């Protein structure tokens, strides 16, 4: 009989953890790393998505260390199916591929760890699970994207959406501007626009989205051409398609 996840008496016990990966060497490596983390107790392993779902039902784990790219039933499918449960286990995606980060966090993943996994990085991810323990049943505060996880120096870093001042399109990528730094994310600007809070962000051009409170003014360049002035004095041209919405924002 499986042990329950809920209850205050569970908060200080190690996380009952399931490792899911179709590569035996990867599973072995994760077991070795987990053995060195006091807050983790590995209770089983699975080599494919369907086996993972069966073990979740049988063992009721607190945490799944879940590979993304597996044959037939992949990690995203497993997480999507588990997200429909009343009290799903926490999910940390463990993968060699960074391009699925946006989809992963749509499924409320706690973290997204890139292979090869270091003990310190996994320890930080487990710490996030512990910090969220007992809070997974709370409803999402917003339907909009609230944070980005972007590749940076061989790992993924969390960037709150409210910290992003501007987003530029670069072919199949977008560049997020955060203060003096910028980060590339594999996502088209159109698909990203659909998931951003329209009260917080506005698209001004086919290549630019800006945070509304970063707009300091509008400038008429002549011949019907307008630009947005943003913090720091930079001017970005407004596309004709987006001009009415930008003027409405400015009360013109």
C-alpha positions as CSV (number, residue, x, y, z in Angstrom):
1,X,0.0,0.0,0.0
2,X,1.4,3.4,-1.0
3,X,2.1,6.1,1.6
4,X,0.1,9.4,1.4
5,X,1.7,12.6,0.1
6,X,-0.5,15.0,2.1
7,X,-0.3,15.9,5.7
8,X,1.9,18.0,8.0
9,X,3.7,14.9,9.2
10,X,5.1,14.4,5.7
11,X,6.7,17.8,5.4
12,X,9.9,16.9,7.1
13,X,10.3,13.4,5.6
14,X,12.5,12.8,2.5
15,X,10.7,13.2,-0.9
16,X,9.6,9.8,-2.1
17,X,11.0,10.0,-5.6
18,X,10.5,8.2,-8.9
19,X,13.3,8.3,-11.6
20,X,12.0,8.1,-15.2
21,X,14.5,7.8,-18.0
22,X,14.9,5.4,-21.0
23,X,18.7,5.4,-20.7
24,X,20.0,2.9,-18.1
25,X,23.2,4.8,-17.5
26,X,21.2,8.0,-16.9
27,X,19.0,6.2,-14.4
28,X,22.1,4.9,-12.6
29,X,23.7,8.3,-12.5
30,X,20.5,9.9,-11.0
31,X,20.4,7.2,-8.4
32,X,24.0,7.9,-7.4
33,X,23.3,11.6,-7.2
34,X,20.1,11.2,-5.3
35,X,21.8,8.9,-2.8
36,X,23.8,12.0,-1.7
37,X,20.8,14.2,-1.2
38,X,19.2,13.7,2.3
39,X,15.9,15.1,1.2
40,X,15.4,12.4,-1.5
41,X,14.4,8.8,-1.1
42,X,14.3,6.9,-4.4
43,X,11.4,4.4,-4.3
44,X,11.5,3.3,-7.9
45,X,12.6,3.7,-11.5
46,X,10.9,3.5,-14.9
47,X,12.3,3.3,-18.4
48,X,9.2,4.7,-20.3
49,X,6.2,6.9,-19.9
50,X,3.6,4.2,-19.5
51,X,5.6,2.4,-16.9
52,X,6.0,5.7,-15.1
53,X,2.3,6.3,-15.0
54,X,1.7,2.8,-13.6
55,X,4.3,3.3,-10.9
56,X,2.9,6.7,-10.0
57,X,-0.5,5.0,-9.4
58,X,1.0,2.2,-7.4
59,X,3.6,4.1,-5.4
60,X,2.2,7.6,-5.0
61,X,5.5,9.4,-5.1
62,X,6.1,13.0,-3.9
63,X,8.5,13.8,-6.8
64,X,9.3,12.5,-10.3
65,X,12.6,13.2,-12.0
66,X,11.3,12.9,-15.5
67,X,13.2,12.6,-18.8
68,X,11.5,14.5,-21.7
69,X,12.5,12.5,-24.7
70,X,11.4,8.9,-24.5
71,X,9.9,6.6,-27.1
72,X,6.1,6.4,-27.5
73,X,5.0,8.2,-24.3
74,X,7.3,11.2,-23.7
75,X,7.8,13.2,-20.5
76,X,5.5,16.0,-21.5
77,X,2.7,13.5,-22.1
78,X,3.3,11.9,-18.7
79,X,3.3,15.3,-17.0
80,X,0.2,16.4,-18.9
81,X,-1.6,13.3,-17.8
82,X,-0.5,13.7,-14.1
83,X,-1.5,17.4,-14.0
84,X,-5.1,16.3,-14.2
85,X,-4.9,14.5,-10.8
86,X,-6.2,16.1,-7.7
87,X,-2.8,16.0,-5.9
88,X,-0.1,15.2,-8.5
89,X,3.5,14.6,-7.6
90,X,6.0,17.4,-8.2
91,X,7.8,17.2,-11.5
92,X,11.5,18.1,-12.2
93,X,12.3,17.6,-15.9
94,X,15.7,16.2,-16.5
95,X,16.8,16.4,-20.1
96,X,19.5,17.2,-22.6
97,X,17.2,19.5,-24.5
98,X,16.4,23.0,-23.5
99,X,13.8,23.8,-26.2
100,X,10.8,22.3,-24.2
101,X,11.1,24.7,-21.2
102,X,8.1,26.8,-22.1
103,X,5.8,23.7,-22.5
104,X,7.3,22.2,-19.3
105,X,6.4,25.2,-17.1
106,X,2.9,25.4,-18.6
107,X,2.5,22.0,-16.9
108,X,3.6,23.6,-13.6
109,X,7.0,21.8,-13.5
110,X,9.0,22.8,-10.4
111,X,12.3,22.9,-12.3
112,X,14.0,21.9,-15.6
113,X,17.5,20.5,-15.2
114,X,19.8,20.0,-18.1
115,X,22.0,17.0,-18.5
116,X,24.7,16.2,-17.6
117,X,23.2,16.8,-14.1
118,X,25.4,18.1,-11.4
119,X,24.7,17.2,-7.7
120,X,24.5,20.9,-6.8
121,X,22.0,21.7,-9.5
122,X,19.8,18.8,-8.6
123,X,20.0,19.8,-4.9
124,X,18.8,23.3,-5.8
125,X,15.9,21.8,-7.8
126,X,14.9,19.6,-4.9
127,X,15.1,22.6,-2.6
128,X,12.4,24.3,-4.8
129,X,10.2,21.2,-4.4
130,X,10.5,21.3,-0.6
131,X,9.7,25.1,-0.6
132,X,6.5,24.3,-2.5
133,X,5.6,21.3,-0.5
134,X,2.0,21.4,0.6
135,X,1.2,24.2,-1.8
136,X,0.5,22.3,-5.0
137,X,-3.2,22.2,-4.6
138,X,-3.4,26.0,-4.6
139,X,-5.0,27.4,-7.8
140,X,-2.9,29.2,-10.4
141,X,-3.0,32.9,-9.7
142,X,-3.1,33.8,-13.4
143,X,-3.9,32.3,-16.8
144,X,-0.9,34.3,-18.2
145,X,2.7,33.4,-18.3
146,X,4.3,34.6,-15.1
147,X,7.9,33.4,-15.6
148,X,10.4,32.3,-18.2
149,X,13.0,29.6,-17.9
150,X,15.8,30.4,-20.3
151,X,19.1,28.6,-21.2
152,X,22.1,30.4,-19.6
153,X,25.6,29.0,-19.0
154,X,24.6,25.3,-19.3
155,X,21.5,25.6,-17.1
156,X,18.1,27.2,-17.1
157,X,17.5,30.4,-15.1
158,X,14.2,31.7,-13.9
159,X,13.1,35.2,-15.1
160,X,9.8,36.7,-13.8
161,X,7.7,38.1,-16.6
162,X,7.4,41.3,-14.7
163,X,11.2,41.8,-15.0
164,X,11.2,41.6,-18.8
165,X,11.2,45.1,-20.4
166,X,11.2,44.2,-24.1
167,X,10.9,41.1,-26.3
168,X,12.4,41.1,-29.8
169,X,11.9,38.5,-32.5
170,X,14.9,36.8,-34.0
171,X,13.6,34.2,-36.5
172,X,12.4,31.2,-34.5
173,X,13.6,32.7,-31.3
174,X,12.8,35.7,-29.1
175,X,15.3,37.8,-27.1
176,X,14.2,38.8,-23.7
177,X,15.7,42.1,-22.4
178,X,16.1,42.2,-18.7
179,X,18.0,45.3,-17.5
180,X,21.5,45.2,-19.1
181,X,21.2,41.5,-20.0
182,X,19.4,39.6,-22.7
183,X,18.4,36.0,-23.1
184,X,17.4,33.9,-26.1
185,X,14.4,31.6,-25.9
186,X,13.3,29.1,-28.6
187,X,9.7,30.5,-29.2
188,X,8.1,32.6,-31.9
189,X,7.0,36.0,-30.9
190,X,3.4,35.4,-32.1
191,X,2.9,32.3,-30.0
192,X,4.5,34.1,-27.0
193,X,2.3,37.1,-27.4
194,X,-0.8,34.9,-26.9
195,X,0.5,33.9,-23.5
196,X,1.5,37.2,-22.1
197,X,-0.8,39.3,-20.0
198,X,-2.2,42.1,-22.3
199,X,-2.5,44.4,-19.3
200,X,1.2,44.1,-18.8
201,X,2.6,43.8,-22.3
202,X,1.7,45.3,-25.7
203,X,3.0,44.3,-29.2
204,X,4.1,47.4,-31.1
205,X,5.6,45.8,-34.2
206,X,5.9,42.3,-35.8
207,X,9.4,42.2,-34.2
208,X,8.8,43.9,-30.8
209,X,6.7,43.5,-27.6
210,X,7.3,45.9,-24.8
211,X,6.2,46.1,-21.2
212,X,3.6,48.8,-20.9
213,X,5.1,50.6,-18.0
214,X,8.4,50.8,-19.8
215,X,6.9,53.1,-22.5
216,X,7.8,56.7,-21.7
217,X,6.1,58.3,-24.7
218,X,5.2,58.2,-28.4
219,X,7.0,60.2,-31.1
220,X,5.7,61.1,-34.5
221,X,8.4,60.7,-37.1
222,X,6.4,62.2,-40.0
223,X,4.6,60.6,-43.0
224,X,2.4,58.6,-40.6
225,X,5.4,56.9,-38.9
226,X,5.3,56.6,-35.1
227,X,7.8,55.3,-32.6
228,X,7.6,54.3,-29.0
229,X,10.1,55.8,-26.6
230,X,11.2,53.3,-23.9
231,X,13.2,53.7,-20.7
232,X,16.8,54.7,-21.5
233,X,15.7,56.9,-24.4
234,X,15.7,54.2,-27.1
235,X,13.0,54.5,-29.8
236,X,11.3,51.5,-31.4
237,X,9.2,51.9,-34.6
238,X,5.5,51.1,-34.3
239,X,4.1,48.8,-37.0
240,X,1.1,50.2,-38.8
241,X,-1.0,47.2,-37.8
242,X,-0.3,47.9,-34.1
243,X,-0.5,51.7,-34.1
244,X,-4.2,52.0,-33.1
245,X,-3.7,49.8,-30.1
246,X,-0.6,51.7,-29.0
247,X,-2.3,55.1,-29.4
248,X,-5.3,53.7,-27.4
249,X,-2.9,52.7,-24.6
250,X,-1.5,56.3,-24.7
251,X,-5.0,57.8,-24.6
252,X,-4.7,59.3,-28.1
